């Protein structure tokens, strides 16, 4: 659940959201603190809160999703590439400005993952690198993110699986401190 972090990062108080949305403070407080599932709220309330935060309803729902995880996101992207095809995936990514979408939500890992995917698929398909994201390429995650099964495999096999994963990491992902070893049919 990212909504609380999103508000903190953007220095927005719950009071300000409630006031601007014309929604009762306890309602906004309970949504932000995960005491109320936003999916159980009236659409009108959700729309008012989204508008107050200058977000779409979809963006607000992503920020409030308790079950959202970066590992699920990674898996979904790999499945999308395999289902859509590499070129169609790249076109969709650029046309829908998905990198900008996640960056705007302050979901850095997701934005970097998509940018790495864009760069990786561009290299594989001899497509020129998209220069629109040169500024973003100057940054990376502070802490390295490994595939979800790395720690589990390490405990089960008693081997240093992080070193193993790093040896097979795709360079475009590693540039953003994301260890990704297989996308196609992965």
MDTraj code that builds the backbone (N, CA, C; nanometers):
import mdtraj as md
import numpy as np

residues = "UNK UNK UNK UNK UNK UNK UNK UNK UNK UNK UNK UNK UNK UNK UNK UNK UNK UNK UNK UNK UNK UNK UNK UNK UNK UNK UNK UNK UNK UNK UNK UNK UNK UNK UNK UNK UNK UNK UNK UNK UNK UNK UNK UNK UNK UNK UNK UNK UNK UNK UNK UNK UNK UNK UNK UNK UNK UNK UNK UNK UNK UNK UNK UNK UNK UNK UNK UNK UNK UNK UNK UNK UNK UNK UNK UNK UNK UNK UNK UNK UNK UNK UNK UNK UNK UNK UNK UNK UNK UNK UNK UNK UNK UNK UNK UNK UNK UNK UNK UNK UNK UNK UNK UNK UNK UNK UNK UNK UNK UNK UNK UNK UNK UNK UNK UNK UNK UNK UNK UNK UNK UNK UNK UNK UNK UNK UNK UNK UNK UNK UNK UNK UNK UNK UNK UNK UNK UNK UNK UNK UNK UNK UNK UNK UNK UNK UNK UNK UNK UNK UNK UNK UNK UNK UNK UNK UNK UNK UNK UNK UNK UNK UNK UNK UNK UNK UNK UNK UNK UNK UNK UNK UNK UNK UNK UNK UNK UNK UNK UNK UNK UNK UNK UNK UNK UNK".split()
xyz = np.array([
    [0.0850, -0.1173, 0.0000],
    [0.0000, 0.0000, 0.0000],
    [0.0893, 0.1233, 0.0000],
    [0.0762, 0.2027, -0.1043],
    [0.1659, 0.3143, -0.1252],
    [0.1044, 0.4502, -0.0903],
    [-0.0247, 0.4567, -0.0667],
    [-0.0911, 0.5864, -0.0504],
    [-0.0317, 0.6685, 0.0639],
    [-0.0046, 0.6048, 0.1753],
    [0.0510, 0.6766, 0.2903],
    [0.1884, 0.7343, 0.2556],
    [0.2718, 0.6523, 0.1914],
    [0.4046, 0.6970, 0.1494],
    [0.3944, 0.8071, 0.0451],
    [0.2987, 0.7934, -0.0465],
    [0.2776, 0.8944, -0.1502],
    [0.2453, 1.0298, -0.0868],
    [0.1575, 1.0293, 0.0116],
    [0.1220, 1.1542, 0.0799],
    [0.2428, 1.2127, 0.1525],
    [0.3172, 1.1287, 0.2225],
    [0.4368, 1.1750, 0.2937],
    [0.5400, 1.2321, 0.1978],
    [0.5663, 1.1593, 0.0886],
    [0.6662, 1.2045, -0.0084],
    [0.6299, 1.3373, -0.0724],
    [0.4994, 1.3602, -0.0873],
    [0.4534, 1.4840, -0.1507],
    [0.4087, 1.5894, -0.0492],
    [0.4367, 1.5603, 0.0790],
    [0.4055, 1.6519, 0.1886],
    [0.2600, 1.6988, 0.1845],
    [0.1715, 1.6006, 0.1710],
    [0.0281, 1.6268, 0.1680],
    [-0.0325, 1.5644, 0.2930],
    [-0.1027, 1.6430, 0.3704],
    [-0.1640, 1.5902, 0.4923],
    [-0.2994, 1.5265, 0.4605],
    [-0.3392, 1.4350, 0.5460],
    [-0.4705, 1.3727, 0.5326],
    [-0.5780, 1.4800, 0.5446],
    [-0.5560, 1.5743, 0.6339],
    [-0.6507, 1.6846, 0.6516],
    [-0.6686, 1.7619, 0.5212],
    [-0.5580, 1.7909, 0.4538],
    [-0.5643, 1.8670, 0.3276],
    [-0.6426, 1.7889, 0.2216],
    [-0.6177, 1.6584, 0.2122],
    [-0.6905, 1.5753, 0.1153],
    [-0.8397, 1.5792, 0.1473],
    [-0.8736, 1.5560, 0.2731],
    [-1.0143, 1.5553, 0.3141],
    [-1.0803, 1.6900, 0.2852],
    [-1.0108, 1.7967, 0.3195],
    [-1.0634, 1.9319, 0.2986],
    [-1.0836, 1.9612, 0.1501],
    [-0.9834, 1.9306, 0.0680],
    [-0.9926, 1.9582, -0.0757],
    [-1.0949, 1.8685, -0.1458],
    [-1.1102, 1.7469, -0.0951],
    [-1.2038, 1.6526, -0.1567],
    [-1.3468, 1.6710, -0.1061],
    [-1.3613, 1.7466, 0.0022],
    [-1.4907, 1.7610, 0.0682],
    [-1.5440, 1.6241, 0.1121],
    [-1.4521, 1.5461, 0.1710],
    [-1.4831, 1.4135, 0.2230],
    [-1.4467, 1.4152, 0.3710],
    [-1.5236, 1.3462, 0.4519],
    [-1.4995, 1.3440, 0.5961],
    [-1.3573, 1.2956, 0.6269],
    [-1.2924, 1.3657, 0.7203],
    [-1.1552, 1.3314, 0.7594],
    [-1.1420, 1.1849, 0.7992],
    [-1.2331, 1.1297, 0.8833],
    [-1.2177, 0.9886, 0.9220],
    [-1.2187, 0.8929, 0.8024],
    [-1.2948, 0.9251, 0.6999],
    [-1.2992, 0.8404, 0.5802],
    [-1.1628, 0.8367, 0.5133],
    [-1.1037, 0.9542, 0.4908],
    [-0.9722, 0.9619, 0.4265],
    [-0.8666, 0.8980, 0.5160],
    [-0.8724, 0.9261, 0.6445],
    [-0.7779, 0.8682, 0.7403],
    [-0.7816, 0.7154, 0.7335],
    [-0.9022, 0.6588, 0.7341],
    [-0.9164, 0.5128, 0.7328],
    [-0.8685, 0.4516, 0.6016],
    [-0.8888, 0.5201, 0.4911],
    [-0.8394, 0.4706, 0.3619],
    [-0.6872, 0.4721, 0.3616],
    [-0.6285, 0.5842, 0.4000],
    [-0.4827, 0.6006, 0.3993],
    [-0.4154, 0.5003, 0.4920],
    [-0.4773, 0.4713, 0.6032],
    [-0.4171, 0.3805, 0.7011],
    [-0.4612, 0.2356, 0.6852],
    [-0.5288, 0.2058, 0.5755],
    [-0.5646, 0.0675, 0.5453],
    [-0.6740, 0.0084, 0.6311],
    [-0.7487, 0.0930, 0.7002],
    [-0.8565, 0.0426, 0.7850],
    [-0.9847, 0.0213, 0.7061],
    [-0.9924, 0.0866, 0.5904],
    [-1.1064, 0.0713, 0.5010],
    [-1.0504, 0.0423, 0.3621],
    [-1.1052, -0.0595, 0.2982],
    [-1.0646, -0.0925, 0.1615],
    [-1.1317, 0.0071, 0.0677],
    [-1.0528, 0.0753, -0.0109],
    [-1.1065, 0.1782, -0.1005],
    [-1.2064, 0.1196, -0.1991],
    [-1.1942, -0.0096, -0.2271],
    [-1.2891, -0.0746, -0.3186],
    [-1.4291, -0.0843, -0.2589],
    [-1.4397, -0.0659, -0.1273],
    [-1.5699, -0.0678, -0.0612],
    [-1.6295, 0.0715, -0.0460],
    [-1.5587, 0.1722, -0.0958],
    [-1.6068, 0.3104, -0.0865],
    [-1.6926, 0.3440, -0.2079],
    [-1.7805, 0.4402, -0.1898],
    [-1.8643, 0.4865, -0.3008],
    [-1.7756, 0.5487, -0.4082],
    [-1.8120, 0.5270, -0.5327],
    [-1.7345, 0.5793, -0.6446],
    [-1.7194, 0.7311, -0.6365],
    [-1.8233, 0.7986, -0.5917],
    [-1.8175, 0.9444, -0.5781],
    [-1.7092, 0.9884, -0.4806],
    [-1.6950, 0.9170, -0.3708],
    [-1.5920, 0.9477, -0.2709],
    [-1.4534, 0.9224, -0.3303],
    [-1.4378, 0.8090, -0.3976],
    [-1.3094, 0.7751, -0.4594],
    [-1.2717, 0.8817, -0.5613],
    [-1.3674, 0.9230, -0.6419],
    [-1.3428, 1.0253, -0.7451],
    [-1.3012, 1.1577, -0.6808],
    [-1.3674, 1.1972, -0.5743],
    [-1.3334, 1.3228, -0.5056],
    [-1.1906, 1.3189, -0.4498],
    [-1.1531, 1.2057, -0.3902],
    [-1.0182, 1.1925, -0.3344],
    [-0.9146, 1.1928, -0.4461],
    [-0.9434, 1.1194, -0.5531],
    [-0.8507, 1.1168, -0.6677],
    [-0.8324, 1.2576, -0.7245],
    [-0.9422, 1.3296, -0.7419],
    [-0.9349, 1.4670, -0.7941],
    [-0.8554, 1.5577, -0.7009],
    [-0.8766, 1.5420, -0.5713],
    [-0.8052, 1.6250, -0.4734],
    [-0.6544, 1.6008, -0.4801],
    [-0.6154, 1.4794, -0.5180],
    [-0.4730, 1.4444, -0.5288],
    [-0.4197, 1.4614, -0.6714],
    [-0.5076, 1.5075, -0.7605],
    [-0.4709, 1.5241, -0.9012],
    [-0.4267, 1.3909, -0.9629],
    [-0.5003, 1.2846, -0.9286],
    [-0.4742, 1.1506, -0.9795],
    [-0.5980, 1.0999, -1.0525],
    [-0.5779, 0.9990, -1.1359],
    [-0.6935, 0.9302, -1.1923],
    [-0.7442, 0.8308, -1.0875],
    [-0.8636, 0.7811, -1.1072],
    [-0.9163, 0.6804, -1.0151],
    [-0.8267, 0.5569, -1.0169],
    [-0.7823, 0.5150, -1.1355],
    [-0.6930, 0.3987, -1.1462],
    [-0.5642, 0.4194, -1.0679],
    [-0.5064, 0.5387, -1.0775],
    [-0.3820, 0.5667, -1.0044],
    [-0.4051, 0.5590, -0.8538],
    [-0.5165, 0.6141, -0.8088],
    [-0.5488, 0.6077, -0.6660],
    [-0.5688, 0.4631, -0.6212],
    [-0.6358, 0.3841, -0.7025],
    [-0.6583, 0.2431, -0.6671],
    [-0.5263, 0.1669, -0.6567],
    [-0.4333, 0.1940, -0.7457],
    [-0.3016, 0.1298, -0.7383],
    [-0.2323, 0.1674, -0.6080],
    [-0.2375, 0.2955, -0.5736],
    [-0.1731, 0.3412, -0.4505],
    [-0.2358, 0.2808, -0.3253],
    [-0.3623, 0.2436, -0.3332],
    [-0.4335, 0.1918, -0.2162],
    [-0.4449, 0.0392, -0.2135],
    [-0.3906, -0.0282, -0.3136],
    [-0.4036, -0.1735, -0.3228],
    [-0.3155, -0.2432, -0.2193],
    [-0.3781, -0.3108, -0.1237],
    [-0.3051, -0.3805, -0.0177],
    [-0.2284, -0.5007, -0.0705],
    [-0.2746, -0.5581, -0.1798],
    [-0.2143, -0.6804, -0.2325],
    [-0.1100, -0.6536, -0.3397],
    [-0.0848, -0.5265, -0.3677],
    [0.0116, -0.4926, -0.4715],
    [0.1528, -0.5283, -0.4253],
    [0.2296, -0.5891, -0.5135],
    [0.3691, -0.6148, -0.4803],
    [0.4529, -0.5984, -0.6061],
    [0.5755, -0.5584, -0.5868],
    [0.6666, -0.5393, -0.6988],
    [0.6917, -0.6716, -0.7706],
    [0.6971, -0.7815, -0.6971],
    [0.7202, -0.9108, -0.7596],
    [0.6041, -0.9522, -0.8511],
    [0.4828, -0.9205, -0.8113],
    [0.3682, -0.9471, -0.8983],
    [0.3779, -0.8590, -1.0221],
    [0.4166, -0.7342, -1.0035],
    [0.4340, -0.6414, -1.1156],
    [0.5360, -0.6972, -1.2156],
    [0.6501, -0.7413, -1.1647],
    [0.7553, -0.7982, -1.2511],
    [0.7001, -0.9135, -1.3336],
    [0.6336, -1.0030, -1.2670],
    [0.5780, -1.1205, -1.3338],
    [0.4764, -1.0803, -1.4406],
    [0.3906, -0.9850, -1.4074],
    [0.2907, -0.9381, -1.5037],
    [0.3570, -0.8804, -1.6288],
    [0.4650, -0.8053, -1.6097],
    [0.5333, -0.7448, -1.7245],
    [0.5948, -0.8512, -1.8144],
    [0.6561, -0.9522, -1.7544],
    [0.7148, -1.0616, -1.8335],
    [0.6068, -1.1348, -1.9122],
    [0.4928, -1.1594, -1.8482],
    [0.3821, -1.2258, -1.9170],
    [0.3292, -1.1385, -2.0302],
    [0.3215, -1.0081, -2.0067],
    [0.2763, -0.9164, -2.1118],
    [0.3682, -0.9203, -2.2331],
    [0.4983, -0.9189, -2.2097],
    [0.5942, -0.9249, -2.3207],
    [0.5724, -1.0526, -2.4012],
    [0.5581, -1.1634, -2.3321],
    [0.5388, -1.2915, -2.4002],
    [0.4037, -1.2993, -2.4717],
    [0.3016, -1.2402, -2.4140],
    [0.1679, -1.2452, -2.4739],
    [0.1538, -1.1475, -2.5912],
    [0.2043, -1.0258, -2.5725],
    [0.1880, -0.9221, -2.6747],
    [0.2914, -0.9313, -2.7865],
    [0.4089, -0.9798, -2.7518],
    [0.5217, -0.9740, -2.8438],
    [0.6063, -0.8528, -2.8069],
    [0.7342, -0.8615, -2.8323],
    [0.8286, -0.7586, -2.7872],
    [0.8010, -0.6210, -2.8466],
    [0.7788, -0.6149, -2.9765],
    [0.7579, -0.4858, -3.0431],
    [0.6272, -0.4219, -2.9984],
    [0.5194, -0.4995, -2.9946],
    [0.3906, -0.4446, -2.9503],
    [0.3973, -0.3988, -2.8052],
    [0.4714, -0.4707, -2.7234],
    [0.4892, -0.4305, -2.5835],
    [0.5583, -0.2941, -2.5767],
    [0.6649, -0.2773, -2.6542],
    [0.7395, -0.1501, -2.6552],
    [0.6482, -0.0368, -2.7012],
    [0.5726, -0.0605, -2.8067],
    [0.4809, 0.0422, -2.8590],
    [0.3794, 0.0800, -2.7523],
    [0.3200, -0.0204, -2.6875],
    [0.2208, 0.0029, -2.5825],
    [0.2810, 0.0812, -2.4654],
    [0.4006, 0.0420, -2.4266],
    [0.4713, 0.1074, -2.3164],
    [0.4908, 0.2568, -2.3449],
    [0.5324, 0.2871, -2.4675],
    [0.5585, 0.4264, -2.5055],
    [0.4301, 0.5053, -2.5295],
    [0.3354, 0.4450, -2.5988],
    [0.2106, 0.5162, -2.6281],
    [0.1323, 0.5499, -2.5020],
    [0.1308, 0.4579, -2.4080],
    [0.0541, 0.4797, -2.2845],
    [0.1350, 0.5515, -2.1773],
    [0.2605, 0.5822, -2.2088],
    [0.3491, 0.6555, -2.1166],
    [0.3495, 0.5913, -1.9775],
    [0.3645, 0.4594, -1.9745],
    [0.3590, 0.3845, -1.8490],
    [0.4748, 0.4203, -1.7551],
    [0.5911, 0.4471, -1.8104],
    [0.7059, 0.4848, -1.7266],
    [0.6738, 0.6146, -1.6529],
    [0.6219, 0.7115, -1.7260],
    [0.5837, 0.8401, -1.6657],
    [0.4759, 0.8203, -1.5594],
    [0.3827, 0.7317, -1.5869],
    [0.2726, 0.7024, -1.4948],
    [0.3257, 0.6561, -1.3589],
    [0.4160, 0.5590, -1.3590],
    [0.4682, 0.5081, -1.2323],
    [0.5634, 0.6074, -1.1657],
    [0.6374, 0.6822, -1.2453],
    [0.7271, 0.7839, -1.1891],
    [0.6447, 0.8905, -1.1178],
    [0.5340, 0.9299, -1.1799],
    [0.4450, 1.0314, -1.1233],
    [0.3868, 0.9840, -0.9901],
    [0.3616, 0.8534, -0.9798],
    [0.3087, 0.7969, -0.8558],
    [0.4180, 0.7722, -0.7521],
    [0.5410, 0.8077, -0.7871],
    [0.6556, 0.7885, -0.7004],
    [0.6816, 0.6405, -0.6748],
    [0.6484, 0.5581, -0.7732],
    [0.6736, 0.4142, -0.7667],
    [0.7984, 0.3888, -0.8517],
    [0.9118, 0.4229, -0.7924],
    [1.0406, 0.4236, -0.8633],
    [1.0795, 0.2860, -0.9166],
    [1.0636, 0.1822, -0.8364],
    [1.1038, 0.0479, -0.8801],
    [1.0286, 0.0087, -1.0068],
    [0.9001, 0.0379, -1.0114],
    [0.8195, 0.0038, -1.1277],
    [0.8614, 0.0863, -1.2492],
    [0.8841, 0.2154, -1.2286],
    [0.9272, 0.3018, -1.3392],
    [1.0617, 0.2555, -1.3940],
    [1.1568, 0.2258, -1.3050],
    [1.2881, 0.1780, -1.3498],
    [1.2767, 0.0427, -1.4193],
    [1.1897, -0.0437, -1.3681],
    [1.1728, -0.1756, -1.4298],
    [1.1233, -0.1604, -1.5734],
    [1.0258, -0.0732, -1.5931],
    [0.9729, -0.0519, -1.7281],
    [1.0763, 0.0126, -1.8196],
    [1.1532, 0.1052, -1.7663],
    [1.2584, 0.1683, -1.8468],
    [1.3644, 0.0651, -1.8848],
    [1.4005, -0.0197, -1.7911],
    [1.4974, -0.1265, -1.8203],
    [1.4414, -0.2214, -1.9254],
    [1.3133, -0.2533, -1.9138],
    [1.2487, -0.3400, -2.0118],
    [1.2507, -0.2744, -2.1499],
    [1.2214, -0.1466, -2.1544],
    [1.2254, -0.0722, -2.2805],
    [1.3646, -0.0780, -2.3420],
    [1.4656, -0.0492, -2.2634],
    [1.6038, -0.0508, -2.3135],
    [1.6469, -0.1915, -2.3563],
    [1.6097, -0.2903, -2.2782],
    [1.6460, -0.4294, -2.3083],
    [1.5814, -0.4759, -2.4387],
    [1.4514, -0.4535, -2.4510],
    [1.3820, -0.4968, -2.5723],
    [1.4268, -0.4170, -2.6943],
    [1.4632, -0.2917, -2.6728],
    [1.5168, -0.2106, -2.7835],
    [1.6478, -0.2707, -2.8331],
    [1.7332, -0.3091, -2.7407],
    [1.8609, -0.3710, -2.7793],
    [1.8379, -0.5026, -2.8536],
    [1.7491, -0.5859, -2.8017],
    [1.7230, -0.7155, -2.8643],
    [1.6678, -0.7030, -3.0055],
    [1.5918, -0.5966, -3.0279],
    [1.5237, -0.5805, -3.1560],
    [1.5857, -0.4723, -3.2446],
    [1.7072, -0.4288, -3.2108],
    [1.7773, -0.3259, -3.2884],
    [1.6939, -0.1992, -3.3078],
    [1.6249, -0.1595, -3.2022],
    [1.5463, -0.0362, -3.2024],
    [1.6315, 0.0706, -3.1345],
    [1.6393, 0.1905, -3.1915],
    [1.7165, 0.2964, -3.1244],
    [1.6626, 0.3227, -2.9840],
    [1.7527, 0.3525, -2.8928],
    [1.7151, 0.3828, -2.7540],
    [1.6288, 0.5083, -2.7508],
    [1.5215, 0.5029, -2.6760],
    [1.4321, 0.6176, -2.6603],
    [1.5033, 0.7235, -2.5762],
    [1.5244, 0.8395, -2.6337],
    [1.5989, 0.9463, -2.5649],
    [1.5122, 1.0262, -2.4679],
    [1.3832, 1.0012, -2.4687],
    [1.2909, 1.0737, -2.3824],
    [1.3216, 1.0553, -2.2330],
    [1.3896, 0.9447, -2.1990],
    [1.4122, 0.9117, -2.0584],
    [1.5582, 0.9247, -2.0151],
    [1.6338, 1.0071, -2.0828],
    [1.7754, 1.0241, -2.0486],
    [1.7941, 1.0710, -1.9040],
    [1.7103, 1.1602, -1.8583],
    [1.7222, 1.2115, -1.7210],
    [1.6997, 1.1002, -1.6193],
    [1.6015, 1.0141, -1.6424],
    [1.5728, 0.9030, -1.5515],
    [1.6873, 0.8026, -1.5472],
    [1.7561, 0.7869, -1.6579],
    [1.8657, 0.6897, -1.6642],
    [1.9836, 0.7292, -1.5758],
    [1.9841, 0.8492, -1.5228],
    [2.0915, 0.8940, -1.4343],
    [2.0729, 0.8409, -1.2918],
    [1.9570, 0.7835, -1.2635],
    [1.9239, 0.7385, -1.1287],
    [1.9110, 0.5865, -1.1222],
    [1.9053, 0.5351, -1.0005],
    [1.8792, 0.3932, -0.9790],
    [1.8276, 0.3748, -0.8369],
    [1.7763, 0.2568, -0.8090],
    [1.7277, 0.2260, -0.6747],
    [1.8453, 0.2239, -0.5781],
    [1.8228, 0.2690, -0.4559],
    [1.9294, 0.2707, -0.3554],
    [1.9728, 0.1289, -0.3184],
    [1.8759, 0.0395, -0.3091],
    [1.9025, -0.0971, -0.2659],
    [1.8716, -0.1929, -0.3810],
    [1.9588, -0.2894, -0.4027],
    [1.9394, -0.3865, -0.5096],
    [1.8180, -0.4741, -0.4817],
    [1.7362, -0.4939, -0.5858],
    [1.6164, -0.5763, -0.5759],
    [1.6421, -0.7069, -0.6513],
    [1.6239, -0.8183, -0.5820],
    [1.6470, -0.9512, -0.6381],
    [1.5132, -1.0178, -0.6684],
    [1.5141, -1.1183, -0.7562],
    [1.3908, -1.1952, -0.7793],
    [1.3399, -1.2550, -0.6481],
    [1.2100, -1.2693, -0.6378],
    [1.1463, -1.3149, -0.5135],
    [1.1969, -1.4496, -0.4660],
    [1.2303, -1.5368, -0.5580],
    [1.2696, -1.6723, -0.5183],
    [1.4168, -1.6848, -0.4792],
    [1.4934, -1.5780, -0.4903],
    [1.6370, -1.5844, -0.4604],
    [1.6632, -1.6232, -0.3149],
    [1.6006, -1.5547, -0.2213],
    [1.6232, -1.5842, -0.0790],
    [1.5736, -1.7229, -0.0412],
    [1.4582, -1.7609, -0.0957],
    [1.4043, -1.8937, -0.0664],
    [1.4980, -2.0024, -0.1190],
    [1.5440, -1.9865, -0.2423],
    [1.6365, -2.0833, -0.3012],
    [1.7657, -2.0901, -0.2212],
    [1.8092, -1.9760, -0.1738],
    [1.9323, -1.9697, -0.0954],
    [1.9185, -2.0521, 0.0328],
    [1.8037, -2.0388, 0.0994],
    [1.7810, -2.1138, 0.2227],
    [1.7675, -2.2636, 0.1969],
    [1.6993, -2.2964, 0.0880],
    [1.6773, -2.4381, 0.0568],
    [1.8035, -2.5087, 0.0081],
    [1.8816, -2.4385, -0.0758],
    [1.9991, -2.5009, -0.1360],
    [2.1287, -2.4742, -0.0608],
    [2.1243, -2.3763, 0.0287],
    [2.2442, -2.3433, 0.1048],
    [2.3545, -2.2811, 0.0205],
    [2.3184, -2.2250, -0.0943],
    [2.4161, -2.1616, -0.1832],
    [2.3906, -2.0114, -0.1883],
    [2.4929, -1.9389, -0.2295],
    [2.4804, -1.7940, -0.2462],
    [2.4093, -1.7663, -0.3782],
    [2.2780, -1.7611, -0.3753],
    [2.1984, -1.7440, -0.4971],
    [2.1999, -1.5991, -0.5474],
    [2.2292, -1.5036, -0.4594],
    [2.2368, -1.3641, -0.5044],
    [2.3533, -1.3449, -0.6006],
    [2.4685, -1.4054, -0.5671],
    [2.5848, -1.3970, -0.6562],
    [2.5533, -1.4661, -0.7883],
    [2.4881, -1.5793, -0.7798],
    [2.4475, -1.6534, -0.8996],
    [2.3546, -1.5682, -0.9864],
    [2.2564, -1.5069, -0.9244],
    [2.1613, -1.4221, -0.9977],
    [2.2329, -1.3032, -1.0620],
    [2.3260, -1.2427, -0.9899],
    [2.4010, -1.1275, -1.0427],
    [2.4809, -1.1659, -1.1671],
    [2.5341, -1.2873, -1.1689],
    [2.6145, -1.3320, -1.2829],
    [2.5301, -1.3443, -1.4094],
    [2.4002, -1.3689, -1.3927],
    [2.3109, -1.3872, -1.5071],
    [2.2188, -1.2674, -1.5302],
    [2.2400, -1.1612, -1.4555],
    [2.1518, -1.0449, -1.4627],
    [2.1618, -0.9745, -1.5976],
    [2.0486, -0.9272, -1.6445],
    [2.0416, -0.8511, -1.7691],
    [2.0939, -0.7102, -1.7394],
    [2.1934, -0.6628, -1.8158],
    [2.2586, -0.5340, -1.7853],
    [2.1650, -0.4133, -1.7777],
    [2.0641, -0.4104, -1.8627],
    [1.9720, -0.2955, -1.8618],
    [1.8977, -0.2845, -1.7299],
    [1.8681, -0.3960, -1.6678],
    [1.7997, -0.3957, -1.5383],
    [1.8991, -0.3659, -1.4264],
    [2.0155, -0.4257, -1.4366],
    [2.1181, -0.4071, -1.3347],
    [2.1590, -0.2602, -1.3230],
    [2.1497, -0.1859, -1.4328],
    [2.1819, -0.0427, -1.4308],
    [2.0946, 0.0335, -1.3309],
    [1.9775, -0.0210, -1.2998],
    [1.8855, 0.0433, -1.2040],
    [1.8808, -0.0326, -1.0712],
    [1.9785, -0.1223, -1.0484],
    [1.9857, -0.2047, -0.9270],
    [1.8703, -0.3045, -0.9174],
    [1.8268, -0.3539, -1.0327],
    [1.7243, -0.4577, -1.0371],
    [1.7880, -0.5806, -1.1001],
    [1.7848, -0.6919, -1.0297],
    [1.8397, -0.8157, -1.0823],
    [1.7279, -0.8909, -1.1511],
    [1.7372, -0.8996, -1.2821],
    [1.6405, -0.9726, -1.3639],
    [1.7194, -1.0613, -1.4579],
    [1.6870, -1.1886, -1.4596],
    [1.7669, -1.2839, -1.5368],
    [1.7008, -1.3323, -1.6632],
    [1.5696, -1.3377, -1.6647],
    [1.5008, -1.3890, -1.7835],
    [1.3666, -1.3205, -1.8000],
    [1.3429, -1.2712, -1.9208],
    [1.2171, -1.2047, -1.9524],
    [1.1374, -1.2896, -2.0495],
    [1.2016, -1.3236, -2.1586],
    [1.1357, -1.3982, -2.2646],
    [1.1136, -1.5423, -2.2172],
    [0.9859, -1.5813, -2.2168],
    [0.9469, -1.7141, -2.1687],
    [0.9925, -1.7380, -2.0250],
    [1.0049, -1.6265, -1.9456],
    [1.0542, -1.6387, -1.8098],
    [0.9478, -1.6469, -1.7059],
])
top = md.Topology()
chain = top.add_chain()
for i, resn in enumerate(residues, 1):
    res = top.add_residue(resn, chain, resSeq=i)
    for name in ("N", "CA", "C"):
        top.add_atom(name, md.element.get_by_symbol(name[0]), res)
traj = md.Trajectory(xyz[None], top)
